[in-house]
């Protein structure tokens, strides 16, 4: 397009636009007089410009000047048709290959199924059998595995690593050192250690189903609750403690009376 001057470029543009309204579309007549009329120029000027404009307009096909727009469209249509035909042929080939592959046996990619271990009758028998000392019949251990919840063989409850364990037969805790008692006495000054430890032991014996694995933690929690409730030493009991057999209403009235008496004594009215 850079070889055309302004006049030639105007004629080329006018002919390109007029080609859309021709029959068939995007074509022009070959006659130079008709082209000069469509380009809105004279025959002499058209004759001087024709050699540079016609190659840029299109090519002669079937007695008409076919513009490059329709030429490119036809070439693109032919190219797309060829691609579609190749794709259709390739798709048929691919489907045939897939069908052939699916028909052939392939190795399974699933993980191997574990083989169940046979369970022998002596494993399911809860009663231990006596060992056979005959050399022809080797001894088979049929003892039932120990239940972890039943505790260790020594009969004590709780894990040994925590130091303190519970003896259900003696109804007492085993492993409490003097250092433990000194620390508890300093941490829980209002608690009767011996009394609370005995209470905790009786609770453990009565609730065998709730046995613990860490009895050091259990005793610490028991003593903490006793301390938070005001302690268990006789010297720490206040008048607000509930006497045996007293109802909640009676306790409320007694506490209110003691509070009023205390306020009156403080103000000097009594």
Residue frames as qw, qx, qy, qz and C-alpha x, y, z in Angstrom:
[[0.000, 0.884, 0.467, 0.000, 0.00, 0.00, 0.00],
 [0.354, -0.711, 0.067, 0.604, 2.95, 2.33, 0.46],
 [0.380, 0.000, 0.550, 0.744, 3.51, 2.46, -3.37],
 [0.091, 0.720, 0.605, 0.327, 0.18, 4.19, -3.95],
 [0.105, 0.160, -0.131, 0.973, -0.16, 7.95, -3.81],
 [0.264, 0.224, 0.536, -0.770, -3.13, 9.72, -2.31],
 [0.587, 0.286, -0.214, -0.726, -5.22, 9.65, -5.52],
 [0.526, 0.170, -0.811, -0.191, -4.48, 6.00, -6.19],
 [0.073, -0.058, -0.870, 0.485, -5.23, 5.09, -2.61],
 [0.435, 0.240, 0.297, -0.816, -8.61, 6.83, -2.88],
 [0.646, 0.258, -0.463, -0.550, -9.48, 4.89, -6.03],
 [0.375, 0.107, -0.916, 0.098, -8.41, 1.59, -4.45],
 [0.126, 0.129, 0.729, -0.660, -10.58, 2.25, -1.42],
 [0.548, 0.268, 0.030, -0.792, -13.60, 3.26, -3.55],
 [0.619, 0.217, -0.660, -0.366, -13.35, 0.09, -5.67],
 [0.213, 0.040, -0.920, 0.327, -13.00, -2.11, -2.55],
 [0.315, 0.205, 0.539, -0.754, -16.14, -0.61, -1.06],
 [0.609, 0.311, -0.206, -0.701, -18.11, -0.89, -4.33],
 [0.361, 0.198, -0.895, -0.170, -17.17, -4.58, -4.66],
 [0.160, 0.101, 0.851, -0.489, -19.47, -5.41, -1.73],
 [0.518, 0.436, 0.314, -0.666, -22.55, -4.26, -3.65],
 [0.388, 0.397, -0.645, -0.525, -21.65, -6.12, -6.87],
 [0.893, 0.024, 0.320, -0.316, -23.08, -9.45, -7.93],
 [0.752, -0.445, -0.467, 0.139, -21.56, -11.78, -6.86],
 [0.359, -0.931, 0.059, 0.002, -20.27, -9.95, -3.78],
 [0.521, -0.657, 0.419, 0.349, -16.60, -8.98, -3.49],
 [0.625, 0.198, 0.545, 0.523, -16.10, -8.96, -7.27],
 [0.118, 0.713, -0.066, -0.688, -15.62, -6.22, -9.87],
 [0.777, 0.604, 0.173, -0.042, -15.99, -6.08, -13.66],
 [0.719, -0.114, 0.301, 0.616, -12.92, -6.39, -15.84],
 [0.362, 0.753, 0.316, 0.451, -13.95, -3.51, -18.15],
 [0.436, -0.059, -0.198, 0.876, -11.68, -0.47, -17.57],
 [0.151, -0.422, -0.219, -0.867, -14.47, 1.99, -18.34],
 [0.657, -0.575, -0.415, -0.256, -16.66, 0.44, -15.65],
 [0.704, -0.313, -0.342, 0.537, -13.77, 0.44, -13.20],
 [0.244, 0.171, -0.029, 0.954, -13.01, 4.10, -13.93],
 [0.385, -0.531, -0.310, -0.688, -16.71, 4.91, -13.37],
 [0.746, -0.525, -0.408, 0.027, -16.79, 3.00, -10.08],
 [0.629, -0.205, -0.219, 0.717, -13.55, 4.69, -8.96],
 [0.016, 0.947, 0.274, -0.169, -15.05, 8.10, -9.85],
 [0.310, -0.599, 0.386, 0.629, -12.13, 9.04, -12.09],
 [0.552, 0.658, -0.210, -0.467, -11.51, 9.62, -15.78],
 [0.972, 0.228, 0.046, 0.044, -10.46, 6.99, -18.31],
 [0.510, 0.688, -0.368, 0.363, -7.07, 8.62, -18.84],
 [0.273, -0.646, 0.555, -0.448, -6.28, 8.83, -15.11],
 [0.898, -0.175, 0.327, -0.236, -7.52, 5.26, -14.63],
 [0.879, 0.434, -0.148, 0.130, -5.30, 4.03, -17.44],
 [0.264, 0.690, -0.510, 0.440, -2.28, 5.58, -15.70],
 [0.418, -0.479, 0.583, -0.506, -3.17, 4.03, -12.31],
 [0.922, 0.009, -0.131, -0.364, -4.51, 0.65, -13.40],
 [0.724, 0.332, -0.572, 0.198, -1.19, -1.18, -13.33],
 [0.145, 0.307, -0.681, 0.649, -0.63, -0.40, -9.64],
 [0.545, -0.167, 0.327, -0.754, -4.22, -0.72, -8.33],
 [0.850, 0.070, -0.344, -0.394, -5.40, -3.97, -9.97],
 [0.592, 0.175, -0.744, 0.255, -2.73, -6.20, -8.29],
 [0.007, -0.120, 0.648, -0.752, -3.78, -4.81, -4.93],
 [0.628, -0.047, 0.029, -0.776, -7.51, -5.34, -5.59],
 [0.825, -0.030, 0.509, -0.246, -7.57, -9.03, -6.48],
 [0.211, -0.240, 0.833, 0.452, -7.27, -11.50, -9.32],
 [0.572, 0.211, -0.321, -0.724, -9.29, -12.38, -12.41],
 [0.230, 0.026, 0.965, -0.120, -11.51, -15.42, -11.94],
 [0.267, 0.501, 0.822, 0.037, -14.29, -16.39, -14.35],
 [0.188, 0.599, 0.413, 0.659, -14.43, -13.07, -16.20],
 [0.340, -0.899, -0.156, -0.229, -14.67, -11.04, -12.98],
 [0.293, 0.535, -0.524, 0.594, -12.08, -9.37, -10.80],
 [0.741, -0.511, -0.435, -0.009, -12.26, -11.23, -7.49],
 [0.123, -0.847, 0.317, -0.408, -11.04, -9.12, -4.57],
 [0.368, 0.338, -0.791, 0.352, -8.43, -10.46, -2.20],
 [0.457, -0.242, 0.505, -0.691, -10.99, -10.48, 0.65],
 [0.901, 0.092, 0.065, -0.418, -13.08, -13.20, -0.94],
 [0.693, 0.435, -0.568, 0.087, -9.91, -14.99, -2.08],
 [0.046, 0.381, -0.752, 0.536, -8.61, -15.12, 1.49],
 [0.672, -0.104, 0.376, -0.629, -12.04, -16.25, 2.68],
 [0.912, 0.242, -0.207, -0.258, -12.15, -19.10, 0.18],
 [0.514, 0.441, -0.679, 0.283, -8.61, -20.13, 1.02],
 [0.236, -0.318, 0.669, -0.629, -9.45, -20.10, 4.73],
 [0.822, 0.020, 0.172, -0.542, -12.62, -22.10, 4.12],
 [0.837, 0.336, -0.426, -0.062, -10.69, -24.70, 2.11],
 [0.260, 0.439, -0.730, 0.456, -8.01, -24.90, 4.79],
 [0.480, -0.219, 0.544, -0.653, -10.60, -25.39, 7.56],
 [0.900, 0.141, -0.059, -0.408, -12.40, -28.05, 5.56],
 [0.682, 0.397, -0.598, 0.141, -9.14, -29.91, 5.08],
 [0.016, -0.378, 0.716, -0.587, -8.35, -29.68, 8.80],
 [0.701, -0.098, 0.332, -0.623, -11.80, -30.97, 9.73],
 [0.900, 0.246, -0.290, -0.214, -11.45, -33.90, 7.38],
 [0.477, 0.406, -0.697, 0.348, -8.05, -34.75, 8.84],
 [0.279, -0.301, 0.617, -0.672, -9.39, -34.43, 12.36],
 [0.846, 0.014, 0.096, -0.524, -12.35, -36.67, 11.55],
 [0.830, 0.312, -0.462, 0.008, -10.06, -39.27, 10.06],
 [0.253, 0.406, -0.701, 0.529, -7.68, -39.00, 13.00],
 [0.530, -0.257, 0.426, -0.687, -10.56, -39.27, 15.47],
 [0.933, 0.086, -0.135, -0.323, -11.75, -42.47, 13.86],
 [0.671, 0.364, -0.588, 0.267, -8.24, -43.86, 14.03],
 [0.051, -0.398, 0.626, -0.668, -7.90, -42.83, 17.68],
 [0.751, -0.159, 0.230, -0.598, -11.22, -44.44, 18.57],
 [0.914, 0.197, -0.340, -0.100, -10.14, -47.64, 16.86],
 [0.433, 0.404, -0.655, 0.468, -6.87, -47.63, 18.82],
 [0.349, -0.332, 0.512, -0.711, -8.70, -47.04, 22.11],
 [0.891, -0.024, 0.009, -0.453, -11.11, -49.85, 21.37],
 [0.806, 0.299, -0.496, 0.121, -8.21, -52.15, 20.54],
 [0.178, 0.411, -0.655, 0.608, -6.39, -51.22, 23.75],
 [0.575, -0.261, 0.362, -0.686, -9.49, -51.71, 25.88],
 [0.933, 0.070, -0.190, -0.296, -10.00, -55.18, 24.45],
 [0.655, 0.321, -0.604, 0.322, -6.48, -56.30, 25.39],
 [0.726, -0.585, -0.332, 0.147, -5.75, -57.38, 28.96],
 [0.175, 0.746, -0.313, 0.561, -3.92, -54.83, 31.06],
 [0.486, -0.072, -0.706, 0.510, -2.17, -55.36, 34.40],
 [0.375, -0.806, -0.445, -0.109, -4.28, -54.24, 37.36],
 [0.233, 0.532, -0.278, 0.765, -3.19, -51.00, 39.02],
 [0.640, -0.651, -0.093, -0.398, -5.20, -51.71, 42.19],
 [0.134, -0.601, 0.715, -0.330, -3.21, -52.38, 45.38],
 [0.460, 0.028, -0.886, -0.047, -2.90, -56.03, 46.28],
 [0.695, -0.511, -0.145, -0.484, -5.59, -57.37, 48.58],
 [0.127, -0.522, 0.762, -0.361, -4.09, -58.41, 51.91],
 [0.628, -0.067, -0.763, -0.139, -4.38, -62.09, 52.62],
 [0.614, -0.618, 0.115, -0.478, -6.24, -62.66, 55.91],
 [0.102, 0.408, -0.859, 0.292, -4.23, -64.44, 58.56],
 [0.651, -0.279, -0.660, -0.249, -5.98, -67.66, 59.61],
 [0.408, -0.525, 0.408, -0.626, -7.33, -67.54, 63.15],
 [0.424, 0.074, -0.899, 0.076, -6.65, -70.76, 64.96],
 [0.617, -0.554, -0.488, -0.272, -9.04, -72.26, 67.42],
 [0.647, -0.329, -0.441, 0.528, -6.61, -71.97, 70.33],
 [0.169, 0.164, -0.063, 0.970, -6.52, -68.16, 69.91],
 [0.434, -0.412, -0.273, -0.753, -10.29, -67.90, 70.32],
 [0.700, -0.381, -0.601, 0.061, -10.38, -70.27, 73.30],
 [0.214, -0.825, 0.179, -0.492, -10.56, -68.12, 76.47],
 [0.825, -0.519, 0.213, -0.066, -9.41, -70.99, 78.69],
 [0.116, 0.706, -0.694, -0.085, -5.69, -71.78, 78.73],
 [0.964, 0.073, -0.222, -0.130, -4.85, -75.30, 77.75],
 [0.699, -0.569, 0.405, 0.153, -2.30, -77.47, 79.47],
 [0.282, 0.706, -0.586, -0.281, 0.90, -77.87, 77.57],
 [0.993, 0.095, 0.005, -0.070, 1.60, -81.21, 75.98],
 [0.348, -0.735, 0.559, 0.164, 5.03, -82.47, 76.88],
 [0.861, 0.171, 0.454, 0.151, 5.01, -85.16, 74.23],
 [0.282, -0.444, 0.459, 0.716, 7.84, -84.59, 71.73],
 [0.259, 0.310, 0.777, 0.483, 5.56, -85.59, 68.83],
 [0.041, -0.832, -0.487, -0.263, 3.13, -82.83, 69.76],
 [0.350, 0.187, -0.240, 0.886, 4.93, -79.53, 70.42],
 [0.125, -0.575, -0.590, 0.553, 3.46, -77.28, 73.09],
 [0.092, 0.574, 0.405, 0.706, 1.12, -74.57, 71.91],
 [0.098, -0.171, -0.452, 0.870, 0.70, -71.50, 74.09],
 [0.144, -0.577, -0.674, -0.439, -3.01, -70.88, 74.48],
 [0.256, -0.487, -0.488, 0.678, -2.89, -68.35, 77.29],
 [0.153, 0.866, 0.428, 0.209, -5.24, -65.43, 76.73],
 [0.381, 0.377, -0.143, 0.832, -3.39, -62.08, 76.44],
 [0.240, -0.435, -0.561, 0.662, -3.67, -59.91, 79.52],
 [0.068, 0.851, 0.453, 0.258, -6.28, -57.18, 79.49],
 [0.355, 0.325, -0.200, 0.854, -4.52, -53.78, 79.77],
 [0.374, -0.604, -0.075, -0.700, -7.50, -52.37, 81.69],
 [0.838, -0.435, -0.329, -0.025, -7.08, -54.99, 84.40],
 [0.338, -0.884, 0.318, -0.056, -3.81, -53.40, 85.50],
 [0.328, 0.607, -0.722, 0.060, -0.25, -54.69, 85.75],
 [0.729, -0.065, -0.681, 0.018, 0.58, -58.13, 87.13],
 [0.259, 0.079, -0.656, 0.705, 1.44, -56.71, 90.58],
 [0.202, -0.626, -0.751, 0.059, -2.21, -55.75, 91.13],
 [0.166, -0.531, -0.207, 0.805, -1.57, -52.03, 91.53],
 [0.381, 0.802, 0.447, 0.109, -3.55, -49.46, 89.54],
 [0.029, 0.969, -0.118, -0.214, -1.90, -46.63, 87.65],
 [0.754, 0.555, -0.221, 0.273, 1.24, -46.31, 85.59],
 [0.775, -0.397, -0.157, 0.466, 4.52, -46.74, 87.50],
 [0.490, 0.344, 0.038, 0.800, 6.15, -43.74, 85.86],
 [0.202, -0.748, -0.112, -0.621, 4.01, -41.29, 87.88],
 [0.151, 0.350, -0.682, 0.624, 5.31, -42.69, 91.17],
 [0.422, -0.027, 0.574, -0.701, 1.96, -42.90, 93.00],
 [0.418, -0.066, -0.800, -0.425, -0.27, -45.94, 92.44],
 [0.638, -0.279, 0.217, -0.684, -3.34, -47.41, 94.13],
 [0.118, 0.105, -0.984, 0.087, -3.51, -50.77, 95.87],
 [0.591, -0.281, -0.305, -0.691, -7.17, -51.94, 95.69],
 [0.715, -0.236, -0.652, 0.091, -6.61, -54.78, 98.16],
 [0.437, -0.232, -0.482, 0.723, -5.11, -52.56, 100.90],
 [0.013, -0.884, -0.441, -0.152, -7.32, -49.57, 99.93],
 [0.354, -0.814, 0.079, 0.453, -4.40, -47.16, 100.06],
 [0.519, 0.836, -0.178, 0.031, -2.07, -45.25, 97.80],
 [0.862, -0.244, 0.166, 0.412, 1.45, -46.55, 97.31],
 [0.615, 0.341, 0.152, 0.694, 4.47, -44.39, 96.55],
 [0.118, -0.939, -0.109, -0.303, 3.59, -41.18, 98.45],
 [0.646, 0.129, -0.367, 0.657, 6.90, -39.81, 99.77],
 [0.354, -0.639, -0.362, 0.580, 7.63, -37.38, 102.59],
 [0.175, -0.156, 0.261, 0.936, 8.54, -34.83, 99.95],
 [0.158, -0.430, -0.668, -0.586, 5.08, -35.19, 98.39],
 [0.379, -0.701, -0.588, 0.138, 3.41, -34.62, 101.77],
 [0.348, -0.474, -0.114, 0.801, 5.59, -31.58, 102.49],
 [0.052, 0.049, 0.437, 0.897, 4.74, -30.02, 99.12],
 [0.271, -0.543, -0.694, -0.388, 1.03, -30.72, 99.52],
 [0.404, -0.650, -0.490, 0.417, 1.00, -29.32, 103.07],
 [0.235, -0.352, 0.065, 0.904, 2.59, -26.11, 101.78],
 [0.078, -0.138, -0.569, -0.807, 0.26, -25.87, 98.75],
 [0.504, -0.497, -0.532, -0.464, -2.96, -26.85, 100.56],
 [0.100, 0.255, -0.641, 0.717, -2.61, -25.47, 104.10],
 [0.551, -0.135, 0.261, -0.781, -6.31, -25.78, 104.93],
 [0.837, 0.086, -0.415, -0.345, -6.59, -29.44, 103.95],
 [0.692, -0.427, 0.557, -0.171, -6.31, -32.43, 106.27],
 [0.343, 0.510, -0.716, -0.330, -3.96, -34.48, 104.08],
 [0.083, -0.096, 0.985, -0.117, -4.40, -37.86, 105.81],
 [0.457, 0.387, 0.623, -0.504, -8.18, -37.55, 105.88],
 [0.550, 0.625, -0.123, -0.540, -8.51, -36.45, 102.29],
 [0.227, 0.434, -0.839, -0.236, -6.13, -39.15, 101.05],
 [0.241, 0.088, 0.937, -0.236, -8.21, -41.77, 102.86],
 [0.531, 0.536, 0.344, -0.559, -11.39, -40.34, 101.28],
 [0.445, 0.609, -0.465, -0.463, -9.79, -40.47, 97.85],
 [0.028, 0.260, -0.964, -0.053, -8.71, -44.07, 98.42],
 [0.391, 0.285, 0.790, -0.377, -12.22, -45.12, 99.44],
 [0.540, 0.620, 0.035, -0.568, -13.67, -43.39, 96.38],
 [0.301, 0.515, -0.727, -0.340, -11.22, -45.25, 94.11],
 [0.127, -0.045, 0.985, -0.111, -12.14, -48.59, 95.66],
 [0.442, 0.454, 0.611, -0.474, -15.87, -47.89, 95.33],
 [0.576, 0.732, -0.012, -0.363, -15.51, -46.75, 91.70],
 [0.647, -0.267, 0.616, 0.360, -13.31, -49.46, 90.27],
 [0.617, 0.578, 0.473, 0.249, -14.61, -48.76, 86.77],
 [0.200, 0.970, -0.002, 0.140, -13.13, -45.25, 86.87],
 [0.774, -0.410, 0.128, 0.465, -9.57, -46.26, 87.63],
 [0.165, 0.955, -0.175, -0.175, -6.88, -43.76, 86.64],
 [0.856, 0.323, -0.126, 0.384, -3.52, -44.03, 84.95],
 [0.329, 0.428, -0.310, 0.782, -1.99, -41.01, 86.75],
 [0.526, -0.661, -0.529, 0.079, -2.90, -41.08, 90.45],
 [0.404, -0.238, -0.169, 0.867, -0.52, -38.22, 91.24],
 [0.095, -0.208, -0.307, -0.924, -2.66, -35.96, 89.07],
 [0.483, -0.517, -0.633, -0.313, -5.82, -37.44, 90.59],
 [0.539, -0.515, -0.477, 0.466, -4.70, -36.73, 94.19],
 [0.235, -0.090, 0.000, 0.968, -3.59, -33.21, 93.28],
 [0.262, -0.352, -0.449, -0.779, -7.03, -32.48, 91.82],
 [0.557, -0.549, -0.624, -0.017, -8.75, -33.98, 94.89],
 [0.475, -0.420, -0.335, 0.697, -6.72, -31.81, 97.29],
 [0.089, 0.096, 0.200, 0.971, -7.25, -28.72, 95.13],
 [0.386, -0.503, -0.534, -0.559, -11.03, -29.12, 95.31],
 [0.590, -0.552, -0.527, 0.265, -10.86, -29.63, 99.07],
 [0.370, -0.225, -0.132, 0.892, -8.79, -26.44, 99.42],
 [0.083, -0.239, -0.347, -0.903, -11.16, -24.44, 97.21],
 [0.498, -0.543, -0.583, -0.342, -14.14, -25.59, 99.29],
 [0.396, -0.796, 0.141, -0.436, -12.67, -24.06, 102.46],
 [0.149, 0.473, -0.811, 0.310, -10.42, -26.86, 103.62],
 [0.784, -0.264, -0.520, -0.213, -11.06, -29.89, 105.77],
 [0.379, 0.085, -0.652, 0.651, -9.12, -29.07, 108.95],
 [0.304, -0.689, -0.645, 0.130, -11.34, -28.49, 112.01],
 [0.298, -0.517, -0.152, 0.788, -9.63, -25.14, 112.68],
 [0.045, -0.067, 0.430, 0.899, -10.66, -23.85, 109.24],
 [0.090, -0.542, -0.799, -0.243, -14.37, -24.55, 109.57],
 [0.079, -0.136, 0.110, -0.981, -16.39, -21.35, 109.90],
 [0.352, 0.267, 0.638, -0.631, -19.85, -20.76, 111.14],
 [0.558, 0.413, -0.211, -0.688, -21.07, -20.77, 107.58],
 [0.142, 0.177, -0.957, -0.177, -20.38, -24.48, 107.23],
 [0.696, -0.180, -0.301, -0.626, -23.52, -26.56, 106.86],
 [0.402, -0.302, 0.775, -0.382, -24.21, -28.76, 109.93],
 [0.065, -0.059, -0.968, -0.233, -25.44, -32.30, 109.30],
 [0.024, 0.541, 0.834, -0.105, -29.19, -32.47, 108.63],
 [0.060, 0.594, 0.171, -0.784, -29.60, -28.75, 107.97],
 [0.538, 0.635, 0.529, 0.164, -31.73, -27.80, 104.97],
 [0.418, 0.308, 0.205, 0.830, -30.82, -25.10, 102.49],
 [0.206, -0.785, -0.281, -0.512, -33.53, -22.78, 103.78],
 [0.677, -0.711, -0.129, 0.139, -32.34, -23.17, 107.36],
 [0.695, -0.122, 0.092, 0.703, -28.75, -22.60, 106.35],
 [0.220, 0.560, 0.254, 0.757, -29.71, -19.41, 104.47],
 [0.401, -0.832, -0.210, -0.321, -31.58, -18.03, 107.47],
 [0.766, -0.534, -0.054, 0.353, -28.72, -18.90, 109.83],
 [0.595, 0.127, 0.147, 0.780, -26.14, -17.23, 107.62],
 [0.006, 0.713, 0.243, 0.658, -28.24, -14.08, 107.31],
 [0.585, -0.791, -0.162, -0.081, -28.62, -13.91, 111.09],
 [0.766, -0.335, 0.041, 0.547, -24.87, -14.35, 111.62],
 [0.426, 0.381, 0.211, 0.793, -24.09, -11.64, 109.06],
 [0.217, -0.815, -0.216, -0.491, -26.48, -9.19, 110.70],
 [0.720, -0.670, -0.085, 0.160, -24.96, -9.97, 114.08],
 [0.714, -0.048, 0.105, 0.690, -21.46, -9.44, 112.70],
 [0.206, 0.587, 0.212, 0.754, -22.40, -6.08, 111.18],
 [0.444, -0.832, -0.189, -0.273, -24.03, -4.95, 114.42],
 [0.780, -0.495, -0.022, 0.382, -20.92, -5.88, 116.40],
 [0.584, 0.186, 0.159, 0.774, -18.70, -4.02, 114.00],
 [0.005, -0.668, -0.211, -0.714, -20.82, -0.87, 114.20],
 [0.149, 0.111, -0.609, 0.771, -20.93, -1.04, 118.00],
 [0.535, -0.300, -0.165, -0.772, -24.70, -1.32, 118.29],
 [0.863, -0.286, -0.398, -0.122, -24.53, -4.51, 120.31]]
